[in-house]
Amino acid sequence: MRRNKMAELVSWKNSTNRKPLIIRGARQVGKTWLMQEFGRANYPQTVYLNFEKNKRLQNLFADDFDIKRVITALQAESGLTIHADNTLLIFDEIQAVPEAITALKYFQEDAGAYHIVAAGSLLGVALHANISFPVGKVAFMNLHPFTFLEFLDAIGETALVDILHGGDWKLITVFKSKYIERLRQYYYIGGMPEAVLRFCENNNYEEVREIQKQILDAYGQDFSKHAPVAIVPRIRMIWDSIPSQLAKENRKFIYGIIREGSRARDYELALSWLIDCGQVHKVCRVSKPAMPLKAYEDRNAFKLFLVDVGLLAAMGDIDPKTLLEGNTIFSEFKGALTEQYVFQQLNSADDPVIYYWSADRSTAEIDFIAQLNGNIVPIEVKAEENLQAKSLKVYVEKFHPEVCVRTSMSDFRKQEWLTNLPLYAISELNNLL
C-alpha cells in the first residue's frame, strides 16, 4: 500500500538542512510501517528501535547525551555498524523514554549527518510531562488514517484517482455511481491501515469490523494504562458520548450529554488527554470569518471528531448492509458520518486551519470554515443530493466571501455565488481555488 507522506519523507532525506524528524499520529494509523517501508526503499540499512518494548534502551540516556556513546550502544543493540551516510535510525514509541526526546537536540547539534526518524502514539501526552523538549532542533510530520484517495489507490481504483485529479468534471460525473459506491465503502471501512489491508485481501466486512473493534479496545486500554487514574472515567465518558454528540443536528459538543449538570471544568483534563493522543480532534467556532481565523476563535464552542470515520461507524454499530445497499443510513446517522468524512479529508492536509461558524442569534451554521491558499472558504456539508443552502445564503449576505462551497452527493456545478463539489471529490478543493 502506498501513502502520500512517503514523498514528504524522501524530500526530508534529501534536504540540506535536515533535522531529526518526529512523526505524530494516533495509535495504529501506520507510523511504524511508514518508517520501516521508507527505510527499506531508501537506505542500504535501517536500525529499528522500539523504546517501549526494549528495557535496555530505557537506561541509555540516563547519564548523559554523549552521541558517540549512544551510537556505540545502538550498534551493540542492533548488531549493525551505523554509518551516518547509509543508515536510517528509527526511534519508535520514543515517548516511553523522555530523555530520548531530549537527546534529539544533541543529535542535531553534534551529529547532524545522521538520519533519524522518531514516532510515538502518546507523544502528545509526553510533551506535557515537563520534559526538556528540543524546540527548533526537530522537524514534525503528521500522519493520519488513509484519505479517501489513498483508499481508492489501495483497493486498486487508481484510475478513479487519476480521473479526479484530471479535473474533467464531465468525465468524473460519468463514473459518479462508482465513486459513490466506493465512498460508502470508505464510510464503513475508514482509513485505519489494518482495516484497509484486510478489506483488500478478502473484501470481508465482518473481519474489517472485528479489526475496528480491536482498535477501539486498544484505545480503551490506553486510557487505563497511560492516563492519570483520576481522569480515566471522564475520558471514557467523553469518548463514549462522541457518536451521540455528532448525531445531533447541531453537532456542537454539549457537556450535558455526557452527564446531566456536567460543566466544562469537570472534563478539561480528560478532553486534553484525548486530543494529545490524537484520538479526537477539536474544531472550534469562529465569531467572524476573517484573517487570521485564530484571532476570532471561540474556545467555549466546539465540535469533536474522531480520528477515523470507520471507527465512528464501528462505535455506532452501523452494519454494512444498511450502509451499502440502502439509503436508511443517509436519513439516520447520515450527518455524523458525512461531516466526519469531510473533516478527515480536510485534516489530512499539512497544517490545516479548520473551524466552523454559527450566527449569534439564529440557526444559521456553516459546517466548516477553512483557511486555504490565502482564502477563507465556507464549506456546507450535505449527506445527500440536497441543493438547499440556507445557511450559506445567510453567510454570504453577511460576509460576502469570494468563494463558497457546498459538498454533497450532487454533481459538480459552479454558480455565481456557489460551487457544488461532490463529496467524493472533496480532495480537489484546493484545485478549485
N, C-alpha and C positions, 0 to 999 in steps of 0.2 A: 504494500500500500504506500502511496505517496502522500507526503504532507507538504503544504505550501511553504512552511517555515524552513524547509531544507535549503532553499535558495538563500535565505537570510543567513543561515549558518555558514554557507560557503562564502558569502560576502565577508562575514566576520573573520573567517580563516585567512582570507587574502588581504585583510585590512592592514595598513602600515602602522596604525596606532591601536592595535588590538589590545583589549583588556580581558581579564578573566570574565567569562560570561555566565550569568545566573539565569536559568530558565525557570520562570514562575508558572504555576498552574495547579489546579486541584488534583487530588489523587486520581490516578488511573485515566488521565487524559492523554497519556502516551509519551511522557517526558523521557523515561528510561529508554524506550525503543528508539525514539528520535535521536538521542545522543549516541547510542550504540550503532545505529544504522549510518549516521553521519560519520562516525569514526571508521566504520568498515569501508565506506565508499570513498573516503578522502585522505586516509592516513595509512602508512605502512603498518603501524601497530597502534593499538588502543589499550590503555590501562584503565580498567573499570574498578571503582572502589565504592562500596556501599557503607556509609558511615553508621547507619542504623544497625546493620547486621554484624559488622566486624568490630568486635570489642577491642582488639589491639589498636585500631585506629583512634579510638576514643581517648587514648593517652598520648597520642603522637604530638599534639600541640600544647601539652600541659606545661612544659618547662620554658620553651622559647619558640621563636619563629625563624630559626635558622633554616633557610630554604635548602641549603646544601645538605643538611642533616635530614630534612624532611624527604628530599628526593632519594637519598640513600635508603631510608626506611621504606619508601614506596617501592623501590626496586626489590628490596628483600621480600616485601609482602606479595608482589605480583610475579616475581621470578623473571622479570624483563629488565633490560637495560633501557633506561629512559633517556632519549635524546630530545632536546628542545625542538629540533627541526623536523622530526618524523613521528612524534608520539602525541596522541591526544589523551590528556588526563581527564577522566570523568569522575567527579565527586558527587555521588548520588546520595539523597537524603542528608544533605550537608547540615540541615538544621539540628541533627542529632548531636553534633559536636560544634557548639557555637564558636569555639576557638578556631575551628577550620574556616569559618566565615571571615573572622578577623584576619587569618593568615593570607587571604586572597590579596590584601593590601600589599603584603611583603613580596608575594609573587609578582605583582605588577611593578613594584618599585625596584626590586633586587634581581628579578629573574623574568623580565617581561617577554623573553623569547618563547617561554613555554606556552603551550596551547591548553587552556583549562576551561572546561565546561562543567558547571555545577547545577544541581537542581534539588528541590525539596518540596514535598507536598504540603508541609506545615511551615514553610519558610516564613510566611507572613506572621504566624504566631511567634516564631523565634525572634523576629526583628523587634518585637515589643517586649523582649525579655531582658532588657538592659545589657545587651551585648555590644561590643565595640564594632560597629559596622563600618566597612571600608568605603565611606562616602567618596564618590568621584574616582574610585580605583577599580570599579567593576562596571560592566555593561549588563543590561537586562533584556530579556526577551520573554514575552508572554505566550503561553501555549494554551489553546482552548480545544474543546472537542472538535471533531470533523465538522466543517461547514457543509452546507447542502451540496456545493460544487465538489468538495473533496469526497463526499459520499457518492455522488454520481460517478466520479472517476474510479472509486474503489469497487463499485459494482459493475464496472465495465461499460458505463454510459459516457465515455469520454467524448463521443461525437455530440451529445447533447450539451456538454460544457463548451465545446468549440462553437456550436451554433449560438449559444448565449453570448459568448464573447464577441462573435461576429457582428452583433448589433443589427442584424436584418430582421426587423420585427415581423414582417410578413412570413418569413421562413420560421421564425420562432413560434408564431401562432399556429402554423401547420402541425407542430408537434405538441400543441397545448395539452392534449389528453394524456400524453406520455409524461410530460413534466408534472402534471397534477397527480398522476398515479404514483410517481416516484416521490413527490413531496409528501403524500400521505404516508408512504412507507417510512420516510425520514421522520415524520412526526412520531411514529411508533418506535423506530429503531434508535433514532437520535444519532449522536456523533461520538459516543464513547468508543474508542478503538476496538476493544474486545467484542462489543456487541456488533459493530460493523463487520469485523472479521468473521464472526460466527455466521452472520447472515450471508456473507459472500460464499462461505463454504457449503452451506446446506439449505439456505432460504427457510430456515425453521424459526418461526416467530416465537414458539414456546421456549426454545433454547435462548433466544435473544432476551426474552422477559426474565428467564432464570438468571442470566448474567446481570441484568439490570438490578434485580433484587439483591444479588450478591454484592454489587457495588454499593447499593443503599445500606446494606447491613454493615459493610466495611466502614462507611461513613459514620454509622451509629457507633461502631466500636471505637472510632477515633474520638468521638465525644467523650466516652468513658475513660479512654486511655490517656488522652493528652490534655483535655480541658480541665481547668480548676474544678474540683469536686462540687463546690458550692453553686456553680452556674450550669452544671450538666442538665438538670431537669428543665431549666429555662431554654437551653439550647434545643433540646428535644421538642419543647412546646412550640418554639418559633418554627423549627424545621417542619413539624407535622402540620402546622397551620398554613403553609405556603400554598398547597393546592386550593384550599377554600378561599384564601386571600385573592388568588388570581382568578378564581371562578366568578367573583363578583363583577357586576357590570362596571363599577368603579373599582379599579384594581389598586387603589391607594391602600397601603398597609395600615391596618387598624389593630391596635394592641388589644382592644376589647374582644376581638375574635379569638385571641389566644385564651383569655380568661376574663370574665366579666369584671370590670373595675380595674383592669391592668393599666399601668402607666409606663411611659417610655423609660423612665429612670430605672424601673424594675428589670428591664431587659437589655439595657445598653451594652453591658459587657458580653452577654450571650450573643447578641447580634454582631458585635465587633469580632468575636471569635469566628463565627461562621463566614464573615466577609474576609477575614485574614486567611482563612483556609481556601478561599476561592470557591466554596460550595454554594454561596449565594452572591448575587450582585445587587447593589443598591442603586436605584435610579431616582434621583431627587427631582422635585418640582422646581421650575424657574418661574419667577413672578413676571419676568419680562424677557422676550427673546432678543437679547442684544449682546454684542461682543464686549468682554468675554462672558460666556454664559455663567461661569462660576461666580461672577460678581452678583448675579441675581438668583443665586441658589437658595431655596427654602429647605433647610435640612430637616425640618419637622414634618414635612410631607414627602413621602417617597413610596416607591414600589419595590418589591423584592422579586428577583428572578432566580431560578435555579441555574446550575452550571450547564444543564443539558435538557433539551425538550423530550428526549426519550425517557429520561429519569422522571420527568414530570408526568408523562403518560403512565409510567410504571407506578408512581405514587398514587395516581388516580385510578389504578387498575383498569385502564382502558384496554379492552380486548381488540385483537387485530381485525376481527370480522366487522365490528362496529365501525372501526376507523377506515378500513379499506374498501368495504363493499356497500356501505350505506352512507346516508347523509346525517344520521342521528347525531354523530359526534359534532357536526358543524352547527347543530342547534342546541347542544348541551354544553360541552366543555370547549366549544369552538374558540371562543375569545382567548381563553387561557393558553391553549396550545399555540394558537397563531401569533399572539403577542410575544410569547416566549421564543418562538422560532425567529421572529423578526429581530428581537433583541439579540439573540445569539449570533445572527449573521452580522449585525452592526458591530457587536462587541468583538468580533474576530479581527477587526482592523487594528492597525498599530495605533496605540494611544487614542482610543475613541473618546469622544466627548458627547455623552448621551444624557439627556434629561427628558422630562415631559412638562407640558404646560396645561394649566387649567385656569379658567377665569375665576375671579374672586367671588362674584355673586351670580353665577349662572352655571348651567350644567355643561357648558362647552369645555371639552378637554381634547388636547392633541396627544396621541399616544406616545410619540417620541419627538424630541427636538434635538437634532444632531448638528454638530459643527463639522462641516465637511468642505475641504478645499476653499476655505475662506468664506463659505456661505453658512448661514443658519437655515436649516431645512426642516420644516414641519412635516411629519410623516403620520398620516392617519392609517390605521390598520383595520381592514375588514376581512372577516374569515371567508365570506362567500363572494358572489358576484354582485356585491352591493355598491351601487353607484351613487348613493347619497353621501354627502359630505357636509353635514350641517355644522359640525364643529369647525371644520376648515373654513367655511364661509364666515363664521364669526371671527376667526383668527385673521383672515385676510382683510376683512373690513377694519379691524383694529390695528393691524401692524403692517399691512401692505408688503408682504415678502416678495422677493424676486422669483423664488421657486417654491412650489407646493407639491407634495407627493401624497397620493393615496395608493396604498398597495392592497390588492385584493385578488380574487381568482379571475377577474375580468381581464380582457386583452389589453395590450399596451395602447394607450391613446393619449395624445397631447392636445390639451385645450388651451384657451387663452390664459387661464389663471391656474390650471391644474394639470398635472401629469399622472395618469394611472399606470402604475408599474405592477405587473403581475407578481404575486408572492414568490413564485418560483424563480423570478429574475431580480430579486432584491439585491443580489450581488452586483448588479450593473448600475446601481445608484450613482456611484462616483462618475461613471462614464457619461451619465446624463447631464452632469453639471458642467 
